[in-house]
C-alpha cells in the first residue's frame, strides 16, 4: 500500500508539472475591454490621430518601438520602462537609444487618458499594439486585427537586448536567423522590413557603407551613384551632429506603400541590409513580389504584424497592468 501511495504521489506531481509546462498561451481577444473599458478603442484612436497630425513621424516611431519591444522577451511593454540607479532598462541598450520619443509619447498620452476613464484596467502593451495599428492605417497602410489582453512585463534589462534585434550592418544570414528564431518565415521578414516605407535612419547607421567603403571604392556599389552623392551631402556633418537623418523612402516618405521595395532595387536604399535584401537570392523574390504588387505586400505585412503582436505575451502572475508605462508598480 505504501508503494502504491508513493507511486500515486509521484504520478500526481508529474501530472501537475506537465500541466504547468503544457499550459496554453494567453487567450487574447478583440473584445477584451468591451465591458471593463468600453471607451478603449475610441480613446486610443483619438490619441493616435491627434498625435500623428501634430507629429507626422509618430507612425514610424511607434512601429519601430513595437518591433523592438516584441523581439526582446515578447510584446510586453518592457521597452517603455525607464532605467533606475539600480537597473539599466531595455530602452537604454545601445540599439534602443535612437528610438524616437514620439513613439513613447503617444503611449504615455493614451495611458493618461485611459487611466482617467478606467483606472488600472488597460495594459501599456495593449496600448502600444493598438496605437501602432492605428498609425499604420492613418499613413495609408493595411488594417489588421489586434487582439488584446496582454499584461506588462515585470522586468526590463538592457543586457537582454543583445542578439535579439537585427542591426543594419549585419549579414543577411544573421538577419534571417534572428527572424527565424522568432518564428518568422523569410516572406514575413521581408514584409515586416517594409515598415521602412515610412520613417528615417540616422546617417551614422549607414556611414560605413557611404564613406570609405573599401580601398577600391568610396561607397557601397549597391547605391545608385547619384543617390550616394546626395547622401554624402546630406550627412556631411554627421560626426558633429549625430541626429542627422534621411528618410528611409526618399520617394514617398510619409506614405505607407510599397515604394520602399522599388527603391532598394534601384539602389535607393539607405542601409546595408536594404542592399542585401534586394540582392540575396532568398529575399529578392519577395522584394520583387511586393514591389510589383502592393496588395500582396499589404496582406503579408498585416498577417506578419498579427503574428508578431502575440509573440511572448504575458498573462496572469507573469505580468501586471502598470499604473505608469515607464515604471513597474512595485
SULCORZI-V674119 format. One record per helix or strand. SS is the DSSP state (h for helix, s for strand). FROM is the first residue (numbers start at 0). TO is the last residue. If there is no record, write none. Layout:
BEGIN
SS	FROM	TO
SS	FROM	TO
END
This chain:
BEGIN
h	1	20
s	28	28
h	39	53
h	57	69
h	77	79
s	83	83
s	86	86
h	89	91
h	93	95
h	100	116
h	123	137
s	147	147
s	150	151
h	157	159
h	171	180
h	185	196
s	199	201
h	202	204
h	206	209
h	224	233
s	244	246
h	258	264
h	271	278
h	283	291
h	293	307
s	313	313
h	315	317
s	319	319
s	323	323
s	326	326
END
